[in-house]
Amino acid sequence: MDADLFAYLLRIADDRLVLGHRLSEWCGHGPILEEDIALANISLDLVGQANHLLQLAGSVEGAGRDQDRLAYFREAVEYRNALICELPRGDFAFTIVRQLVVAARDMLLFDRLAHSARSDLSGIAAKALKEVRYHARHSADWIVKLGDGTEESHRRAQRALDDLWRYTGELFDTDGVERRLVERGIGVDSSTLAAEWRAQVAEVVERATLKLPADGYMMRGGRVGRHTEHLGHMLAEMQIVARSFPGAKW
């Protein structure tokens, strides 16, 4: 087994799977019908990306676990998603701000992974890049509407940005796994994405008449399996059917 590649694929896949599930919680609860459908479609994009990445991870691991086993039969401590992805959905402004900061990072990540020395990974990244460009544009448009809208929408958008900012640092942490994969031409050093990401987010925030929060203490732990209590509750709901009827097909 290629342990570094397996660990790396889990990180990327788990971000998508967990955030996709969080977005699915908006189905039937969107502020308008069109947005209800849009969020559901973005959720499906993310889960679809996770499906391909977990399928590749299972193949790399070589232990007989397919994407379903990896999604539904791992415990919370085995998940490697960034903490920002597992936070409860919050209000609409919280969801949209989270989508912007994650999608802006994903655009940069997949743009570089599309040139990975692993053709299977580069193929997944190239397809995902087309989707996350829409995700970023969609969330940016909404943040401008909210920030430059009513006094209430502005207040909520700024509060969401302030609350989420301390979780963004983890998106750009790097370690030996990433550095070794970079040397092999496979992975991306996440820390090299931070400056361009910040510039893109700052541009949207300025157009929305919001203020970029000051950098401070950053919450970390998801990449090594130290999660908030929210992930366990989410997985209990997400995994209940597969665990109640293991091996069932329909």
VMD Tcl script that draws the C-alpha trace (Angstrom):
set ca {
  {0.00 0.00 0.00}
  {1.08 3.55 -0.76}
  {0.38 4.91 2.74}
  {1.08 8.55 1.88}
  {-1.22 8.57 -1.12}
  {-3.96 6.76 0.80}
  {-3.82 9.31 3.64}
  {-3.80 12.20 1.17}
  {-6.80 10.92 -0.76}
  {-8.77 10.49 2.45}
  {-8.19 14.13 3.38}
  {-9.46 15.42 0.07}
  {-12.35 12.96 -0.11}
  {-13.50 13.47 3.47}
  {-13.67 17.24 3.03}
  {-16.05 16.69 0.16}
  {-18.12 13.93 1.75}
  {-18.68 15.72 5.05}
  {-19.39 19.14 3.53}
  {-21.63 17.55 0.91}
  {-23.70 15.95 3.65}
  {-23.94 19.24 5.51}
  {-25.22 20.94 2.36}
  {-27.77 18.17 1.81}
  {-29.40 19.24 5.07}
  {-30.68 22.32 3.24}
  {-32.81 20.21 0.90}
  {-36.36 21.45 1.45}
  {-35.19 24.33 3.66}
  {-33.61 26.77 1.20}
  {-34.72 30.43 1.32}
  {-36.13 30.20 -2.21}
  {-36.91 27.24 -4.45}
  {-34.12 27.99 -6.92}
  {-31.54 28.13 -4.12}
  {-32.90 24.95 -2.57}
  {-32.18 23.17 -5.86}
  {-28.79 24.87 -6.28}
  {-27.54 23.76 -2.86}
  {-28.79 20.23 -3.47}
  {-26.89 20.12 -6.76}
  {-23.69 21.42 -5.15}
  {-24.10 18.75 -2.47}
  {-24.38 16.09 -5.17}
  {-21.24 17.43 -6.86}
  {-19.29 17.15 -3.62}
  {-20.53 13.66 -2.82}
  {-19.76 12.59 -6.39}
  {-16.20 13.89 -6.06}
  {-15.87 12.04 -2.74}
  {-17.13 8.87 -4.39}
  {-14.38 8.93 -7.03}
  {-11.66 9.85 -4.55}
  {-12.68 7.16 -2.04}
  {-12.86 4.61 -4.82}
  {-9.28 5.49 -5.76}
  {-8.27 5.44 -2.07}
  {-9.69 1.95 -1.68}
  {-7.76 0.78 -4.71}
  {-4.54 2.31 -3.36}
  {-5.09 0.73 0.06}
  {-5.62 -2.71 -1.46}
  {-7.49 -4.04 1.57}
  {-10.79 -4.78 -0.14}
  {-12.55 -1.62 1.04}
  {-14.54 0.16 -1.65}
  {-15.90 3.70 -1.44}
  {-18.99 2.58 0.46}
  {-16.96 0.78 3.13}
  {-14.74 3.83 3.54}
  {-17.69 6.21 3.77}
  {-20.02 4.23 6.01}
  {-17.84 1.99 8.15}
  {-15.16 4.30 9.46}
  {-15.47 5.91 12.89}
  {-15.19 9.67 13.40}
  {-11.56 9.38 14.58}
  {-10.68 7.78 11.23}
  {-12.04 10.74 9.23}
  {-9.52 13.29 7.99}
  {-11.69 16.23 6.94}
  {-10.91 19.78 8.03}
  {-12.99 20.92 10.99}
  {-14.69 23.68 9.00}
  {-16.51 21.07 6.92}
  {-18.22 19.35 9.86}
  {-19.61 22.40 11.65}
  {-23.43 22.44 11.80}
  {-25.08 24.10 8.83}
  {-26.03 27.25 10.75}
  {-28.09 29.90 8.98}
  {-27.98 30.61 5.25}
  {-25.22 33.20 5.61}
  {-23.04 30.73 7.53}
  {-23.50 28.09 4.84}
  {-22.71 30.51 2.02}
  {-19.60 31.97 3.67}
  {-18.29 28.48 4.39}
  {-18.89 27.54 0.78}
  {-16.89 30.50 -0.43}
  {-13.80 29.87 1.70}
  {-13.77 26.13 0.95}
  {-14.61 26.40 -2.76}
  {-11.98 29.12 -3.30}
  {-9.37 26.79 -1.79}
  {-10.69 23.84 -3.82}
  {-10.33 25.74 -7.09}
  {-6.65 26.27 -6.42}
  {-6.13 22.72 -5.18}
  {-7.82 20.98 -8.10}
  {-6.20 23.30 -10.64}
  {-2.83 22.00 -9.48}
  {-3.93 18.40 -8.95}
  {-5.13 18.35 -12.56}
  {-1.41 18.17 -13.43}
  {-0.62 15.37 -10.97}
  {1.74 12.62 -12.08}
  {-1.04 10.17 -11.19}
  {-3.32 10.17 -14.21}
  {-6.24 8.76 -12.21}
  {-6.00 11.58 -9.67}
  {-5.46 14.25 -12.31}
  {-8.55 13.05 -14.16}
  {-10.72 13.31 -11.04}
  {-9.29 16.76 -10.31}
  {-9.90 18.08 -13.84}
  {-13.57 17.13 -13.68}
  {-13.99 18.45 -10.14}
  {-12.37 21.77 -11.10}
  {-15.22 22.56 -13.48}
  {-17.72 21.98 -10.67}
  {-15.95 23.91 -7.92}
  {-15.56 26.94 -10.18}
  {-19.34 27.13 -10.23}
  {-19.50 26.55 -6.47}
  {-17.13 29.47 -5.86}
  {-18.94 31.79 -8.26}
  {-22.33 30.89 -6.79}
  {-21.25 31.55 -3.20}
  {-19.44 34.77 -4.13}
  {-22.57 36.15 -5.82}
  {-24.63 35.37 -2.73}
  {-22.14 36.89 -0.31}
  {-22.24 40.17 -2.24}
  {-26.05 40.08 -2.10}
  {-26.03 39.40 1.63}
  {-23.21 41.75 2.60}
  {-24.41 44.63 0.46}
  {-28.09 43.90 1.14}
  {-30.14 44.72 4.20}
  {-28.76 45.62 7.61}
  {-29.79 42.18 8.87}
  {-28.21 40.23 6.00}
  {-25.01 42.26 6.34}
  {-24.87 41.54 10.07}
  {-25.35 37.81 9.56}
  {-22.78 37.58 6.79}
  {-20.18 39.42 8.85}
  {-20.92 37.26 11.88}
  {-20.50 34.10 9.79}
  {-17.19 35.34 8.40}
  {-15.94 36.18 11.90}
  {-17.03 32.82 13.31}
  {-15.56 30.75 10.47}
  {-12.24 32.53 10.05}
  {-10.51 30.68 12.87}
  {-11.17 27.40 11.04}
  {-9.60 28.45 7.73}
  {-5.96 27.98 8.72}
  {-6.29 24.20 8.76}
  {-7.11 24.23 5.05}
  {-3.52 25.26 4.33}
  {-1.58 23.11 6.78}
  {1.06 20.88 5.25}
  {3.05 17.95 6.63}
  {5.42 15.17 5.65}
  {2.72 13.33 3.71}
  {2.14 16.28 1.41}
  {5.82 17.12 1.06}
  {6.70 13.56 0.05}
  {3.90 13.48 -2.51}
  {4.99 16.84 -3.90}
  {8.47 15.40 -4.41}
  {6.89 12.58 -6.39}
  {4.87 15.01 -8.50}
  {1.57 13.68 -7.15}
  {0.29 16.06 -4.47}
  {0.09 19.76 -3.68}
  {1.71 21.65 -0.82}
  {-1.37 23.26 0.74}
  {0.62 26.11 2.27}
  {1.46 27.40 -1.22}
  {-2.23 28.07 -1.88}
  {-2.84 30.40 1.07}
  {-1.75 33.76 -0.39}
  {-3.75 33.43 -3.63}
  {-6.76 32.11 -1.70}
  {-6.68 35.06 0.67}
  {-6.54 37.53 -2.21}
  {-9.55 35.93 -3.90}
  {-11.61 35.85 -0.70}
  {-10.61 39.42 0.19}
  {-11.83 40.65 -3.20}
  {-15.29 39.13 -2.65}
  {-15.44 40.38 0.93}
  {-14.62 43.92 -0.20}
  {-17.33 43.87 -2.87}
  {-19.76 42.68 -0.23}
  {-18.87 45.68 2.01}
  {-17.71 43.24 4.70}
  {-14.48 43.22 6.69}
  {-11.89 40.47 6.52}
  {-11.24 39.24 10.08}
  {-7.81 39.59 11.62}
  {-5.73 36.43 11.78}
  {-5.55 34.85 15.22}
  {-5.66 31.45 16.81}
  {-6.63 28.76 14.31}
  {-8.61 25.63 15.16}
  {-6.97 22.39 14.04}
  {-7.20 18.65 14.54}
  {-9.39 17.23 11.79}
  {-6.48 16.08 9.65}
  {-5.30 13.79 12.45}
  {-8.72 12.60 13.60}
  {-9.38 15.08 16.43}
  {-12.86 16.30 15.60}
  {-15.64 18.28 17.18}
  {-18.63 16.48 18.64}
  {-20.60 17.52 15.57}
  {-18.94 14.98 13.26}
  {-19.96 12.02 15.40}
  {-23.60 13.13 15.40}
  {-23.51 13.70 11.65}
  {-21.97 10.31 10.91}
  {-24.50 8.54 13.12}
  {-27.22 9.90 10.86}
  {-25.30 9.41 7.61}
  {-24.22 5.83 8.33}
  {-27.31 4.39 10.05}
  {-28.84 2.63 7.03}
  {-25.59 1.06 5.80}
  {-24.71 -0.15 9.28}
  {-28.20 -1.45 10.01}
  {-28.29 -3.45 6.77}
  {-24.64 -4.26 5.91}
  {-24.22 -5.60 2.41}
  {-27.71 -4.58 1.33}
  {-28.12 -3.58 -2.32}
  {-30.95 -1.60 -3.85}
}
mol new
graphics top color blue
foreach p $ca { graphics top sphere $p radius 0.5 }
foreach p [lrange $ca 0 end-1] q [lrange $ca 1 end] { graphics top cylinder $p $q radius 0.2 }
display resetview
